[in-house]
Amino acid sequence: ALRPELPDAKATYLAGFIQAELEIADSVSLIPAVRYDDFSVRSETGYPDQDDDQFSPSVLLGWEANHNVYLWSGWSKAFRAPSLTEMYTSGTHFALGAPAVVFGGPPNAILASNQFVPNPDLKPEKANTIEAGVRLRGYDFLEDNDKAGLEVVGYYSKVDDYVETLVTMYDPSIPATSIPFPMGPFTEYVYGSTRSANTDAKLYGVEVTADYQADYVFGRVTGQYLKGEDTDGGPLGGVPANQIFVNVGGRLPSLNVEYGLTATFADEVDDVPAETIEGDGYSVYGLYAQWTPNQLANTIASGSTFTVGVDNLFGKTYRIY
């Protein structure tokens, strides 16, 4: 089948958390929290059942240095159960075909078919993360009643059983096959694979966000850099591309209308495990407009937001890595 396939299976996810904010000194807050996660997977096609849970504590220390500056640092544990897609997907991911000419013989076809390989034994990810950040705010920056902000966050995570996704163009564990035709061409099938696997890893990165809000204009730019390595320092599969997101536009306050331009710039991904597919960089642009009816109007639309837009303005073909 030229599409992913899932077996009959059922996953149950439960979660709850509790958090407190304690002022331990003037402008200094301590924010402890704990989260509980539980998941179970039941398959009706012979795969083994899975059950796991975890209590994940966290603590954050924040300091409001003044009305414009806030700094924080924290530590947390996290738990992420594998999805049914990561565990059970099978079938064809994608296929590429090309003609080939055998010297002295008829033309032939070579089809490279990438197959999903299920891994029902995937374990949940369990992470320890430390982070630190600073948030700057300014008011009446360019005009009355406007505000501008800058936020910088850095983090480092050590992840046990990180779920790594590997996409290869050729997988020697899946033998190639040929379909001959008498006195004519034949079709050669060469197989690659897409599979998920657990590995211990470390992830670290920085995220920077700058925004500006005024009565008639607004803008927001977010950049993220993320690096992933296994415990031996080698690259990981499935780490998202470094990206920049832009959202700029204007407002018509009297009409409760907002409109804007969006743009996503993704860097190429070439630091990948051996034999796996690299990701090309891309840029995608969009336009949108939205209208929020007057909250005081006694109509059925009060409290709603209506949006119209084009997410891919120039019809760009791209692949999210």
Residue pairs with C-beta under 8 A, 6 or more apart in sequence:
1 91
1 92
2 91
2 92
2 95
3 91
3 92
4 85
4 89
4 90
4 91
4 92
4 93
4 116
5 89
5 90
5 91
5 116
6 84
6 85
6 88
6 89
6 90
7 43
7 44
7 45
7 47
7 88
7 90
7 118
8 43
8 44
8 45
9 41
9 42
9 43
9 44
9 45
9 47
9 84
9 87
9 88
10 41
10 42
11 39
11 40
11 41
11 42
11 81
11 83
11 84
12 39
12 40
12 41
13 37
13 38
13 39
13 81
14 36
14 37
14 38
14 39
15 35
15 36
15 37
15 38
16 35
16 36
17 33
17 34
17 35
17 36
18 33
18 34
19 31
19 32
19 33
20 31
20 32
20 33
21 29
21 30
21 31
22 29
22 30
22 31
22 32
23 29
24 30
27 63
27 64
27 65
28 61
28 62
28 63
28 64
29 61
29 62
29 63
29 64
30 59
30 60
30 61
31 59
31 60
31 61
31 62
31 74
32 57
32 58
32 59
33 57
33 58
33 59
33 60
34 55
34 56
34 57
34 58
35 55
35 56
35 58
35 79
36 53
36 54
36 55
36 56
37 53
37 54
37 56
37 79
37 81
38 52
38 53
39 50
39 51
39 52
39 53
39 81
39 124
40 49
40 50
40 51
41 49
41 50
41 51
41 84
41 87
42 49
43 49
43 88
43 120
47 87
47 88
47 118
47 120
48 120
48 121
50 120
52 81
52 123
52 124
53 79
54 77
54 79
54 124
54 126
56 76
56 77
56 78
56 79
57 76
57 77
58 74
58 75
58 76
58 77
59 74
59 75
59 76
60 72
60 73
60 74
60 76
61 72
61 73
61 74
62 70
62 71
62 72
63 70
63 71
63 72
64 70
65 71
67 137
68 136
68 137
68 138
68 139
69 134
69 135
69 136
69 137
70 134
70 135
70 137
71 132
71 133
71 134
71 135
72 132
72 133
72 134
73 130
73 131
73 132
73 133
74 130
74 131
74 132
75 128
75 129
75 130
75 131
76 128
76 129
76 131
77 126
77 127
77 128
77 129
78 125
78 126
78 127
78 129
78 157
79 124
79 125
79 126
79 127
80 124
80 125
80 127
80 163
81 124
82 122
82 123
82 124
82 125
82 163
82 196
86 119
86 122
86 163
86 165
86 196
87 118
87 119
87 120
87 122
87 196
88 118
88 120
89 116
89 118
89 194
90 115
90 116
90 117
90 118
91 115
91 116
92 113
92 114
92 115
92 116
93 114
93 115
93 116
93 167
93 194
94 113
94 114
95 111
95 112
95 113
95 114
96 111
96 112
97 109
97 110
97 111
97 112
98 109
98 110
98 112
99 107
99 108
99 109
99 110
100 107
100 108
100 109
100 110
100 188
101 107
101 108
102 108
106 184
106 185
107 185
108 185
108 186
108 187
108 188
109 185
109 186
109 187
109 188
110 187
110 188
110 190
111 187
111 188
111 189
111 190
112 169
112 170
112 190
112 191
112 192
113 189
113 190
113 191
113 192
114 167
114 168
114 169
114 191
114 192
114 193
114 194
115 171
115 174
115 191
115 192
115 193
115 194
116 193
116 194
116 195
117 171
117 193
117 194
117 195
119 195
119 196
119 197
122 163
122 196
122 197
122 198
123 161
123 198
124 161
125 159
125 160
125 161
125 162
125 163
126 159
126 160
126 161
127 157
127 158
127 159
127 160
128 157
128 158
129 155
129 156
129 157
129 158
130 155
130 156
131 153
131 154
131 155
131 156
132 153
132 154
132 155
133 151
133 152
133 153
133 154
134 151
134 152
135 149
135 150
135 151
136 149
136 150
136 151
137 147
137 148
137 149
138 147
138 148
138 149
139 146
139 147
140 146
141 147
141 148
141 212
142 148
142 212
142 214
143 214
143 215
145 214
145 215
146 212
146 213
146 214
146 215
147 212
147 213
147 214
148 210
148 211
148 212
148 213
149 209
149 210
149 211
149 212
150 208
150 209
150 210
151 207
151 208
151 209
151 210
152 206
152 207
152 208
153 206
153 207
153 208
154 204
154 205
154 206
155 203
155 204
155 205
155 206
156 202
156 203
156 204
157 202
157 203
157 204
158 201
158 202
159 200
159 201
159 202
159 203
160 200
161 198
161 199
161 200
162 198
162 199
162 200
162 201
162 203
162 228
162 236
163 196
163 197
163 198
163 238
164 196
164 197
164 198
164 199
164 201
164 236
164 237
164 238
165 194
165 195
165 196
165 237
165 238
166 193
166 194
166 195
166 196
166 197
166 237
166 238
166 273
166 276
167 192
167 193
167 194
167 237
167 276
167 277
168 192
168 193
168 194
168 275
168 276
168 277
169 192
169 275
169 277
170 190
170 191
170 192
170 275
171 191
171 192
171 193
173 193
174 191
174 192
174 193
175 191
176 188
176 189
176 190
176 191
177 188
177 189
178 186
178 187
178 188
178 189
179 186
179 187
179 189
180 186
196 238
199 230
199 231
199 236
200 230
200 231
201 228
201 229
201 230
201 231
201 236
202 228
202 229
202 231
203 226
203 227
203 228
203 239
204 226
204 227
205 224
205 225
205 226
205 227
206 224
206 225
207 222
207 223
207 224
207 225
208 222
208 223
208 224
209 220
209 221
209 222
209 223
210 220
210 221
210 222
211 218
211 219
211 220
211 221
212 218
212 219
212 220
215 251
215 253
216 250
216 251
216 252
216 253
217 248
217 249
217 250
217 251
218 247
218 248
218 249
218 250
218 251
218 258
218 260
219 246
219 247
219 248
219 249
220 245
220 246
220 247
220 248
221 244
221 245
221 246
221 247
222 244
222 245
223 242
223 243
223 244
223 245
224 242
224 243
224 244
225 242
226 239
226 240
226 242
227 239
228 235
228 236
228 239
229 235
229 236
230 236
234 273
235 271
235 272
235 273
236 273
237 272
237 273
237 276
239 269
240 321
241 266
241 267
241 268
241 269
241 279
241 281
241 320
241 321
242 266
242 267
243 264
243 265
243 266
243 267
244 263
244 264
244 265
245 262
245 263
245 264
246 261
246 262
246 263
246 264
246 265
247 260
247 261
247 262
248 260
248 261
249 258
249 259
249 260
249 261
250 258
250 259
250 260
251 257
251 258
251 259
252 258
255 291
256 291
256 292
256 293
256 294
257 289
257 290
257 291
258 289
258 290
258 291
258 292
259 287
259 288
259 289
259 290
260 287
260 288
260 289
261 285
261 286
261 287
262 285
262 286
262 287
262 288
262 311
263 283
263 284
263 285
263 286
264 282
264 283
264 284
265 281
265 282
265 283
266 279
266 281
266 282
266 283
266 318
266 320
266 321
267 281
268 278
268 279
268 280
268 281
269 278
269 279
269 321
270 278
270 279
272 278
272 279
279 319
279 321
280 318
280 319
282 316
282 318
282 319
283 316
284 311
284 312
284 313
284 316
284 318
285 312
285 313
285 314
285 316
286 309
286 310
286 311
286 312
286 313
287 309
287 310
287 313
288 307
288 308
288 309
288 310
289 307
289 308
289 309
290 305
290 306
290 307
290 308
291 305
291 306
292 304
292 305
292 306
293 299
293 301
293 302
293 303
293 304
294 302
295 302
295 303
296 302
